[in-house]
Amino acid sequence: MKKSIIGSFIGLAIVVAADTLIRVIISLTTHHPLSLFHYEIYDGFIWAIVICASTFATSFAGGAFTVTYADKNKLVGLISFGILLTLIRYGQIHYVMETELLFPMVSLFLSLVALFLVWKFYLRKKGKPSHQQEPPETGGKKHHQPDTTPW
C-alpha cells in the first residue's frame, strides 16, 4: 500500500513537471511571461488548446506510471492519484476563476478522462475468451480401443 501511495505522488510530480515544461516551452517560444495557472495569457487561441490537450497526455502518463509502479494495490494508487490530480486541477480552477473558467474546467475534464482510460487499459480484467477448452474427462475408463474390423 505504501508503494502505491508513493507511486501516486511520483505520478503527480510527473504531471506537474510535464505541465510546467510545456508551459516553459510555450513561454520561450511566444516571448511571454511564464504562468503556471493561466491558459489564455498567450497570444492566440491555439496555445490554450495545446495546453489543455497536454493536460490529457500528462495526466495519462502520470496515471500510467502510478499503476505500473504499484505492485499489488494498483487501484489504491490510481484512486489516490486521482484525488491528488483532482485537487491540483481544482486549485487551478479556483485560482483563475475571476479571469477565465472554460479552459481550466476542460483540463479537469480531460484529466478525469485520462484517469478513466488508465483504469480501462491497465486495471480492467480481460474478458474470458469465447472458445474455451473443456477440461479432459477424468472419470470412467474411456480408452481408445483399436479398430478390430477385418477390412
C-alpha contacts under 8 A as a table, 3 or more apart, distances in Angstrom:
res1	aa1	res2	aa2	distance
1	M	4	S	5.22
1	M	5	I	6.45
1	M	70	A	7.95
1	M	72	K	7.60
1	M	73	N	5.85
1	M	76	V	7.38
1	M	77	G	7.85
2	K	5	I	5.23
2	K	6	I	6.18
3	K	6	I	5.08
3	K	7	G	5.95
3	K	69	Y	7.39
3	K	70	A	5.52
3	K	71	D	7.30
4	S	7	G	4.89
4	S	8	S	6.17
4	S	66	T	6.95
4	S	67	V	7.65
4	S	69	Y	6.99
4	S	70	A	4.46
4	S	71	D	7.31
4	S	73	N	6.10
4	S	74	K	6.37
4	S	76	V	6.49
4	S	77	G	4.30
4	S	78	L	7.93
5	I	8	S	5.07
5	I	9	F	6.48
5	I	76	V	7.54
5	I	77	G	5.49
5	I	80	S	6.71
5	I	81	F	7.89
6	I	9	F	5.19
6	I	10	I	6.23
7	G	10	I	5.01
7	G	11	G	5.96
7	G	65	F	7.24
7	G	66	T	4.67
7	G	67	V	7.54
7	G	69	Y	5.67
7	G	70	A	6.20
7	G	77	G	6.61
8	S	11	G	4.95
8	S	12	L	6.12
8	S	62	G	7.97
8	S	63	G	7.59
8	S	66	T	5.09
8	S	77	G	5.48
8	S	78	L	6.82
8	S	80	S	6.19
8	S	81	F	4.54
9	F	12	L	5.00
9	F	13	A	6.17
9	F	81	F	6.93
10	I	13	A	4.92
10	I	14	I	6.23
10	I	62	G	7.73
10	I	66	T	7.19
11	G	14	I	5.00
11	G	15	V	6.37
11	G	61	A	7.67
11	G	62	G	4.06
11	G	63	G	6.07
11	G	64	A	7.94
11	G	65	F	5.84
11	G	66	T	5.30
11	G	81	F	7.08
12	L	15	V	5.01
12	L	16	V	6.24
12	L	62	G	6.06
12	L	81	F	6.72
12	L	84	L	7.20
12	L	85	L	6.60
13	A	16	V	5.14
13	A	17	A	5.94
13	A	62	G	7.86
14	I	17	A	5.17
14	I	18	A	5.94
14	I	58	T	7.41
14	I	61	A	7.70
14	I	62	G	5.62
15	V	18	A	5.29
15	V	19	D	6.01
15	V	55	T	7.87
15	V	58	T	5.12
15	V	59	S	5.83
15	V	61	A	7.45
15	V	62	G	5.57
16	V	19	D	5.17
16	V	20	T	6.03
17	A	20	T	5.11
17	A	21	L	6.07
18	A	21	L	5.02
18	A	22	I	6.18
18	A	58	T	6.32
19	D	22	I	5.24
19	D	23	R	6.26
19	D	51	I	7.91
19	D	54	S	7.21
19	D	55	T	6.76
19	D	58	T	6.91
20	T	23	R	5.09
20	T	24	V	6.07
20	T	36	L	6.54
21	L	24	V	5.05
21	L	25	I	6.19
22	I	25	I	5.18
22	I	26	I	6.26
22	I	51	I	7.47
22	I	54	S	7.77
23	R	26	I	5.06
23	R	27	S	6.00
23	R	34	L	6.93
23	R	35	S	7.37
23	R	36	L	6.94
23	R	51	I	7.42
24	V	27	S	4.99
24	V	28	L	6.09
24	V	34	L	6.39
25	I	28	L	5.20
25	I	29	T	6.08
26	I	29	T	5.01
26	I	30	T	6.03
26	I	47	W	7.66
27	S	30	T	5.31
27	S	31	H	5.56
27	S	32	H	5.09
27	S	33	P	6.12
27	S	34	L	5.61
27	S	42	Y	7.74
28	L	31	H	5.15
28	L	32	H	6.97
30	T	42	Y	7.26
30	T	43	D	7.69
32	H	41	I	7.98
32	H	42	Y	6.66
35	S	38	H	5.75
35	S	41	I	7.55
37	F	92	Q	5.70
37	F	95	Y	7.42
37	F	96	V	7.02
38	H	41	I	6.05
38	H	96	V	6.55
38	H	100	E	7.85
39	Y	42	Y	7.29
39	Y	47	W	7.80
39	Y	48	A	5.14
39	Y	51	I	7.09
39	Y	100	E	7.95
39	Y	103	F	6.54
39	Y	104	P	7.43
40	E	43	D	7.49
40	E	45	F	7.47
40	E	47	W	7.78
40	E	48	A	5.78
40	E	100	E	7.60
42	Y	47	W	6.50
42	Y	48	A	7.46
43	D	47	W	7.38
44	G	47	W	6.28
44	G	48	A	7.77
45	F	48	A	5.68
45	F	49	I	6.71
46	I	49	I	5.13
46	I	50	V	6.16
47	W	50	V	4.94
47	W	51	I	6.17
48	A	51	I	5.16
48	A	52	C	6.22
48	A	103	F	7.17
49	I	52	C	5.04
49	I	53	A	6.09
49	I	103	F	7.91
50	V	53	A	5.14
50	V	54	S	6.05
51	I	54	S	5.02
51	I	55	T	6.35
52	C	55	T	5.23
52	C	56	F	6.93
52	C	103	F	6.68
52	C	104	P	7.81
52	C	106	V	6.89
52	C	107	S	5.25
52	C	110	L	7.76
53	A	56	F	5.34
53	A	57	A	6.74
53	A	107	S	7.68
53	A	110	L	7.76
54	S	57	A	5.02
54	S	58	T	6.04
55	T	58	T	5.16
55	T	59	S	5.88
55	T	107	S	6.03
55	T	110	L	7.01
55	T	111	S	6.44
56	F	59	S	5.26
56	F	60	F	6.19
56	F	107	S	7.15
56	F	110	L	5.16
56	F	111	S	5.26
56	F	113	V	7.70
56	F	114	A	5.87
57	A	60	F	5.19
57	A	61	A	6.19
57	A	114	A	7.51
58	T	61	A	5.01
58	T	62	G	6.07
59	S	62	G	5.14
59	S	63	G	6.05
59	S	85	L	7.95
59	S	111	S	5.49
59	S	114	A	6.00
59	S	115	L	7.09
60	F	63	G	5.14
60	F	64	A	5.97
60	F	111	S	7.47
60	F	114	A	4.89
60	F	115	L	6.35
60	F	117	L	7.56
60	F	118	V	6.41
61	A	64	A	5.10
61	A	65	F	6.17
62	G	65	F	5.16
62	G	66	T	6.19
63	G	66	T	4.99
63	G	67	V	6.23
63	G	78	L	6.51
63	G	81	F	6.86
63	G	82	G	7.99
63	G	114	A	7.86
63	G	115	L	6.38
63	G	118	V	6.25
64	A	67	V	5.24
64	A	68	T	6.15
64	A	118	V	6.01
64	A	122	Y	7.58
65	F	68	T	5.19
65	F	69	Y	5.86
66	T	69	Y	5.23
66	T	70	A	6.32
66	T	74	K	7.66
66	T	77	G	6.19
66	T	78	L	6.47
66	T	81	F	7.28
67	V	70	A	5.50
67	V	74	K	5.14
67	V	75	L	7.49
67	V	77	G	6.42
67	V	78	L	6.21
67	V	122	Y	7.21
68	T	71	D	7.26
68	T	74	K	7.57
70	A	73	N	6.15
70	A	74	K	5.32
70	A	77	G	6.65
71	D	74	K	6.52
73	N	76	V	5.33
73	N	77	G	6.41
74	K	77	G	5.09
74	K	78	L	6.20
74	K	123	L	7.52
75	L	78	L	5.03
75	L	79	I	6.06
75	L	123	L	7.32
76	V	79	I	5.12
76	V	80	S	6.12
77	G	80	S	5.23
77	G	81	F	5.99
78	L	81	F	4.98
78	L	82	G	5.97
78	L	115	L	7.78
78	L	119	W	7.72
79	I	82	G	4.97
79	I	83	I	6.24
80	S	83	I	5.10
80	S	84	L	6.21
81	F	84	L	5.15
81	F	85	L	5.95
82	G	85	L	5.09
82	G	86	T	5.94
82	G	112	L	7.64
82	G	115	L	6.84
83	I	86	T	5.15
83	I	87	L	6.20
84	L	87	L	5.10
84	L	88	I	6.30
85	L	88	I	5.05
85	L	89	R	6.17
85	L	111	S	7.74
86	T	89	R	5.12
86	T	90	Y	5.88
86	T	108	L	6.96
86	T	111	S	7.93
86	T	112	L	7.83
87	L	90	Y	5.07
87	L	91	G	5.98
88	I	91	G	5.05
88	I	92	Q	6.41
89	R	92	Q	5.04
89	R	93	I	6.36
89	R	104	P	7.20
89	R	107	S	7.29
89	R	108	L	5.54
90	Y	93	I	4.92
90	Y	94	H	6.07
90	Y	108	L	7.21
91	G	94	H	5.03
91	G	95	Y	6.00
92	Q	95	Y	5.12
92	Q	96	V	6.29
92	Q	104	P	6.55
93	I	96	V	5.51
93	I	97	M	5.65
93	I	101	L	6.66
93	I	104	P	5.33
93	I	105	M	6.63
94	H	97	M	5.19
95	Y	98	E	7.79
96	V	99	T	5.64
96	V	100	E	5.83
96	V	101	L	6.94
97	M	100	E	5.67
97	M	101	L	5.55
98	E	101	L	7.73
100	E	103	F	7.25
100	E	104	P	7.71
101	L	104	P	5.80
101	L	105	M	6.30
102	L	105	M	5.38
102	L	106	V	6.19
103	F	106	V	4.94
103	F	107	S	6.08
104	P	107	S	4.98
104	P	108	L	6.27
105	M	108	L	5.03
105	M	109	F	6.21
106	V	109	F	5.01
106	V	110	L	6.07
107	S	110	L	5.06
107	S	111	S	6.03
108	L	111	S	5.09
108	L	112	L	6.32
109	F	112	L	5.19
109	F	113	V	6.27
110	L	113	V	4.96
110	L	114	A	6.11
111	S	114	A	5.01
111	S	115	L	6.31
112	L	115	L	5.00
112	L	116	F	6.27
113	V	116	F	5.01
113	V	117	L	6.25
114	A	117	L	5.05
114	A	118	V	6.21
115	L	118	V	5.05
115	L	119	W	6.22
116	F	119	W	5.06
116	F	120	K	6.12
117	L	120	K	4.87
117	L	121	F	5.99
118	V	121	F	5.28
118	V	122	Y	5.67
118	V	123	L	7.40
119	W	122	Y	5.47
119	W	123	L	4.99
119	W	124	R	6.40
120	K	123	L	5.96
120	K	124	R	5.29
121	F	124	R	6.58
129	P	132	Q	6.29
